[in-house]
Amino acid sequence: MKNNFEVKHLDSPQIKLKQKMIPYTFVLMWSSGAIFVTFGLKYADPFIFLFLRLLFSTLVLWGVVFFLNTGIPTKSTEWGYILLTGLCMQAGYQIFYFLALDNQISPGVLAIFLGIQPIITTFFIKVDSGKTQWLGLIFGIIGLILVVADNIIINSFNFMGISSALLSLFSITIGTILQKNIKISQPSNMAIQYSGATFILLLLVLTFDQSFKWTSMFTLSLAWMVLIISVGATLLLYQMIQKGNLMNVTSLFYSVPPVTALLDYFFFGNSLELITVIGMIFIVFGLLLVNQKGKFL
């Protein structure tokens, strides 16, 4: 009787609805990050902002680990694998992202670089994909280019900027593939990853001259990036990577620029150009094609 109850409970409409909402919740949370990063960077240099974000995220996650007693790995090889994944997903991706922006790569161009991730991931891990899914990825790329068209600045490329953009793409792609093989509880996994990434950012803060001003707006920005993005959204992302199809999961990042543009429109009144709206339609259509037979969880 107990087993029958558990099966029904896991298959209940409420559970299924919550699982279906996870991708949408993730996209909304992740898309809000760009707005709060913009606020935070008005009062802090990039590396000190990243360091504080990772430091407080690490403290929160270790608190969760000890409070829930989720357990930690016992083998050094597991620790090494998780730390390497964290260096890619948490340190490398974000460090090179900021360096690309600092070297005259516009946010729009950087979004296009990172938009290649689903295609690279699908190619290297050879997930079960058909012509429909590949067509969806192409529609997503076209839509992404249209959404960020206003931010593309062709004549400002430089070697350091392009190299940083490619390294950011490489870091998150490799990190995503590595993350797929981690089976321990996510709070423990994330706490270890963030610990390693925090150490790397500490070295950068000590190496480069970094300053920040502790204001109420900076506090709000930092709190949002810690609790909503680094803990909440990343936890959802890692759950989807662990249980879902990587092509489907990574394709969600196509949705981030248009959702950010919508948030910018509703909260700050910045206009939406027709080309942006057309790009959004392409992205939605592409996502429908990619996720026609796949799964997130």
C-alpha positions as CSV (number, residue, x, y, z in Angstrom):
1,M,0.0,0.0,0.0
2,K,2.8,2.4,0.8
3,N,4.6,1.8,-2.5
4,N,1.3,2.4,-4.4
5,F,0.8,5.6,-2.6
6,E,4.3,6.8,-3.4
7,V,4.0,6.1,-7.1
8,K,0.7,8.0,-7.3
9,H,2.2,10.8,-5.3
10,L,5.2,11.2,-7.6
11,D,2.9,11.0,-10.7
12,S,0.4,13.5,-9.3
13,P,-0.7,16.5,-11.4
14,Q,0.8,18.9,-8.9
15,I,4.2,17.3,-9.2
16,K,4.1,17.2,-13.0
17,L,3.0,20.9,-13.0
18,K,5.9,21.9,-10.8
19,Q,8.3,20.0,-13.0
20,K,7.0,21.7,-16.1
21,M,7.3,25.1,-14.5
22,I,11.0,24.6,-13.7
23,P,12.4,25.6,-17.1
24,Y,10.3,28.7,-17.2
25,T,11.2,29.6,-13.7
26,F,14.9,29.2,-14.5
27,V,14.8,31.4,-17.6
28,L,12.9,34.2,-15.7
29,M,15.4,34.0,-12.8
30,W,18.5,33.8,-14.9
31,S,17.4,36.6,-17.2
32,S,17.0,39.0,-14.3
33,G,20.7,38.6,-13.5
34,A,21.8,41.0,-16.2
35,I,19.7,43.8,-14.7
36,F,21.1,43.3,-11.2
37,V,24.7,42.9,-12.4
38,T,24.3,46.3,-14.2
39,F,23.2,47.8,-10.9
40,G,26.0,46.2,-8.9
41,L,28.8,47.1,-11.3
42,K,28.0,50.8,-10.7
43,Y,29.4,50.4,-7.2
44,A,32.0,47.6,-7.6
45,D,34.7,46.5,-9.9
46,P,34.0,43.1,-11.7
47,F,36.3,40.8,-9.8
48,I,35.4,42.0,-6.3
49,F,31.7,41.8,-7.2
50,L,32.2,38.2,-8.5
51,F,34.2,37.4,-5.4
52,L,31.6,38.6,-2.9
53,R,28.9,36.9,-4.9
54,L,30.7,33.6,-4.8
55,L,31.8,34.0,-1.2
56,F,28.3,34.6,0.2
57,S,26.8,31.9,-2.1
58,T,29.4,29.4,-0.7
59,L,28.5,30.3,2.9
60,V,24.7,29.9,2.1
61,L,25.3,26.5,0.4
62,W,27.5,25.1,3.1
63,G,24.9,26.2,5.6
64,V,22.3,24.2,3.6
65,V,24.6,21.2,3.5
66,F,25.2,21.0,7.2
67,F,21.6,21.9,8.1
68,L,20.1,19.2,5.8
69,N,23.1,16.8,6.3
70,T,23.2,16.1,2.6
71,G,26.6,14.5,2.8
72,I,29.9,15.2,0.9
73,P,32.1,13.0,-1.3
74,T,34.6,10.7,0.4
75,K,37.0,10.2,-2.5
76,S,39.6,12.7,-3.6
77,T,38.8,11.9,-7.2
78,E,35.2,13.0,-6.7
79,W,36.4,16.2,-5.0
80,G,38.8,16.9,-7.9
81,Y,36.1,16.3,-10.6
82,I,33.6,18.5,-8.8
83,L,36.2,21.3,-8.3
84,L,37.2,21.1,-12.0
85,T,33.5,21.4,-13.0
86,G,33.1,24.4,-10.7
87,L,36.2,26.1,-12.1
88,C,34.6,25.9,-15.6
89,M,31.0,26.6,-14.7
90,Q,31.5,29.2,-11.9
91,A,34.9,30.8,-12.3
92,G,36.1,30.4,-15.9
93,Y,32.7,31.2,-17.5
94,Q,32.1,34.4,-15.5
95,I,35.7,35.7,-15.4
96,F,36.1,35.5,-19.2
97,Y,32.6,36.9,-19.7
98,F,33.6,40.0,-17.8
99,L,36.9,40.2,-19.6
100,A,35.2,40.0,-23.0
101,L,33.0,42.9,-22.0
102,D,36.0,44.8,-20.7
103,N,37.8,44.4,-24.0
104,Q,35.1,46.0,-26.2
105,I,33.0,42.9,-27.1
106,S,29.5,44.2,-26.9
107,P,26.8,42.3,-24.9
108,G,25.0,41.4,-28.1
109,V,28.1,39.9,-29.8
110,L,28.9,38.0,-26.6
111,A,25.4,36.6,-26.4
112,I,25.8,35.3,-30.0
113,F,29.1,33.6,-29.0
114,L,27.5,31.9,-26.0
115,G,24.4,31.1,-28.2
116,I,26.6,28.6,-30.0
117,Q,26.7,26.4,-26.8
118,P,23.7,24.2,-27.6
119,I,25.1,23.3,-31.0
120,I,28.6,22.5,-29.7
121,T,27.2,20.5,-26.8
122,T,24.9,18.5,-29.2
123,F,27.8,17.9,-31.5
124,F,30.3,16.7,-28.9
125,I,28.1,14.5,-26.7
126,K,26.0,13.2,-29.7
127,V,22.7,13.4,-27.9
128,D,19.6,11.8,-29.6
129,S,18.6,14.6,-32.0
130,G,16.9,14.7,-35.4
131,K,16.5,17.2,-38.2
132,T,13.7,18.9,-36.4
133,Q,15.9,19.6,-33.3
134,W,18.8,20.9,-35.5
135,L,16.4,23.2,-37.4
136,G,15.2,24.5,-34.0
137,L,18.8,25.3,-33.0
138,I,19.3,27.2,-36.2
139,F,16.1,29.2,-35.7
140,G,17.2,29.9,-32.1
141,I,20.6,31.3,-33.4
142,I,18.8,33.5,-36.0
143,G,16.4,34.8,-33.4
144,L,19.3,35.5,-31.0
145,I,21.1,37.5,-33.6
146,L,17.9,39.5,-34.3
147,V,17.3,40.2,-30.6
148,V,20.8,41.5,-30.0
149,A,21.2,43.2,-33.4
150,D,21.2,46.7,-31.8
151,N,24.1,45.8,-29.6
152,I,26.4,44.3,-32.3
153,I,29.4,46.5,-32.9
154,I,31.5,44.9,-35.7
155,N,34.4,47.3,-35.8
156,S,35.3,47.1,-32.1
157,F,36.6,43.5,-32.1
158,N,40.1,42.8,-30.8
159,F,42.1,39.7,-30.2
160,M,41.8,39.8,-26.4
161,G,38.0,40.3,-26.5
162,I,37.4,37.5,-29.0
163,S,39.7,35.2,-27.0
164,S,37.8,35.9,-23.8
165,A,34.5,35.3,-25.4
166,L,35.6,32.0,-26.8
167,L,37.1,31.0,-23.5
168,S,33.8,31.9,-21.8
169,L,32.0,29.7,-24.3
170,F,34.5,26.9,-23.8
171,S,34.3,27.1,-20.0
172,I,30.5,26.8,-19.8
173,T,30.3,24.2,-22.5
174,I,32.9,21.9,-20.8
175,G,31.4,22.6,-17.4
176,T,27.9,21.7,-18.5
177,I,29.2,18.4,-20.0
178,L,31.1,17.6,-16.8
179,Q,28.1,18.5,-14.6
180,K,26.0,15.9,-16.3
181,N,28.1,13.1,-14.7
182,I,27.9,14.4,-11.1
183,K,25.4,12.4,-9.1
184,I,25.7,13.7,-5.5
185,S,23.2,16.0,-3.9
186,Q,23.1,19.4,-5.6
187,P,23.7,21.5,-2.4
188,S,26.9,19.5,-1.7
189,N,28.0,19.7,-5.3
190,M,27.4,23.4,-5.5
191,A,29.0,24.2,-2.2
192,I,32.2,22.5,-3.3
193,Q,32.2,24.1,-6.7
194,Y,31.6,27.5,-5.3
195,S,34.4,27.0,-2.8
196,G,37.0,26.4,-5.5
197,A,35.7,29.3,-7.6
198,T,35.8,31.6,-4.6
199,F,39.5,30.8,-4.1
200,I,40.2,31.7,-7.7
201,L,38.4,35.0,-7.5
202,L,40.2,35.8,-4.2
203,L,43.5,35.4,-6.0
204,L,42.3,37.8,-8.8
205,V,41.1,40.4,-6.3
206,L,44.5,40.3,-4.5
207,T,46.3,40.5,-7.8
208,F,44.3,43.4,-9.4
209,D,43.3,46.7,-7.9
210,Q,39.6,46.3,-7.0
211,S,37.3,48.6,-5.2
212,F,33.6,48.7,-4.2
213,K,31.2,51.0,-2.4
214,W,28.7,49.4,0.0
215,T,25.4,51.1,-0.7
216,S,21.8,49.9,-0.4
217,M,21.6,49.3,-4.1
218,F,24.8,47.3,-4.1
219,T,23.4,45.3,-1.2
220,L,20.2,44.6,-3.1
221,S,22.1,43.6,-6.3
222,L,24.5,41.4,-4.4
223,A,21.7,39.7,-2.4
224,W,19.7,39.0,-5.6
225,M,22.7,37.6,-7.4
226,V,23.5,35.3,-4.4
227,L,20.1,34.0,-3.5
228,I,18.2,34.2,-6.8
229,I,20.9,33.5,-9.4
230,S,23.8,31.7,-7.7
231,V,21.7,29.6,-5.4
232,G,18.2,29.4,-6.8
233,A,18.6,29.5,-10.6
234,T,21.8,27.5,-10.6
235,L,20.2,24.8,-8.5
236,L,17.4,24.5,-11.1
237,L,19.9,24.5,-13.9
238,Y,22.0,21.7,-12.3
239,Q,18.9,19.6,-11.7
240,M,17.9,19.9,-15.4
241,I,21.4,19.1,-16.5
242,Q,21.5,16.0,-14.3
243,K,18.1,14.6,-15.3
244,G,17.3,16.1,-18.7
245,N,18.5,16.1,-22.3
246,L,21.5,18.5,-22.5
247,M,20.5,19.8,-25.9
248,N,17.1,20.8,-24.5
249,V,18.6,22.3,-21.4
250,T,21.3,24.4,-23.1
251,S,18.8,25.6,-25.7
252,L,17.0,27.5,-22.9
253,F,19.8,30.0,-22.9
254,Y,18.4,31.3,-26.3
255,S,15.5,32.7,-24.2
256,V,17.6,34.7,-21.8
257,P,18.3,37.9,-24.0
258,P,14.7,38.3,-25.1
259,V,13.3,37.8,-21.6
260,T,15.9,40.3,-20.3
261,A,14.7,42.7,-22.9
262,L,11.1,42.2,-21.8
263,L,12.1,42.8,-18.1
264,D,14.0,45.9,-19.2
265,Y,10.8,47.1,-21.1
266,F,8.4,46.5,-18.2
267,F,10.6,47.7,-15.3
268,F,12.5,50.6,-17.0
269,G,10.3,51.5,-20.0
270,N,13.1,50.9,-22.6
271,S,11.4,50.4,-26.0
272,L,11.3,47.1,-27.9
273,E,12.2,47.3,-31.5
274,L,10.3,45.4,-34.2
275,I,13.4,43.4,-35.0
276,T,13.7,42.3,-31.4
277,V,10.1,41.1,-31.4
278,I,10.7,39.2,-34.6
279,G,13.8,37.6,-33.0
280,M,11.7,36.6,-30.0
281,I,9.3,34.8,-32.3
282,F,12.1,32.9,-34.0
283,I,13.5,31.9,-30.6
284,V,10.1,30.6,-29.3
285,F,9.6,28.7,-32.6
286,G,13.1,27.3,-32.4
287,L,12.6,26.2,-28.8
288,L,9.4,24.4,-29.7
289,L,11.2,22.5,-32.4
290,V,14.2,21.6,-30.2
291,N,12.0,20.4,-27.2
292,Q,9.4,18.6,-29.3
293,K,10.5,15.2,-28.1
294,G,13.1,16.0,-25.5
295,K,12.9,16.6,-21.8
296,F,14.2,18.9,-19.1
297,L,13.6,16.6,-16.1
